[in-house]
Amino acid sequence: MEEVGFDMKERAFEDQYLERDVNGQLIRLYIVKHVSLDTNFAPKTKNEIKDTRWFRIADLPCHRRDTTSQLKLNINPKAFFMVIPFI
């Protein structure tokens, strides 16, 4: 909850996540179902999260030099550095 201001306790399960080792650091991406597109995320950490919004998986870059997000969303692929390992 601290990262995005959203309490997922009622929607997430401890065993439903993807896990990757990124440069020696274990990163988890939790799978959370039934979150409304109208959900208002309110990051509580300062200078860590620039923006929160929904994206189609097909529009996300697969690697840092993938221009998919630049062409479709006008967003530098490097902005997705925490998501790329899971795509």
HUHU-V199024 format. One record per pair of residues at least 12 apart in sequence whose ideal C-beta (glycine too) atoms are under 6 Angstrom apart, sorted by the first residue. I is the first residue (numbers start at 1). J is the second residue. D is the distance in whole Angstrom. If there is no record, write none. Layout:
# HUHU-V199024
i->I j->J d->D
i->I j->J d->D
This chain:
# HUHU-V199024
i->2 j->44 d->5
i->4 j->41 d->5
i->4 j->43 d->6
i->4 j->52 d->6
i->5 j->41 d->6
i->5 j->42 d->4
i->5 j->44 d->5
i->6 j->41 d->5
i->8 j->32 d->5
i->11 j->32 d->5
i->11 j->34 d->6
i->12 j->30 d->5
i->12 j->32 d->5
i->16 j->31 d->4
i->17 j->30 d->5
i->18 j->86 d->5
i->20 j->85 d->4
i->22 j->85 d->5
i->29 j->86 d->5
i->37 j->54 d->6
i->59 j->72 d->5
i->59 j->73 d->6
i->60 j->80 d->6
i->60 j->87 d->5
i->61 j->77 d->4
i->61 j->80 d->6
i->62 j->87 d->5
i->64 j->77 d->5
i->64 j->78 d->6
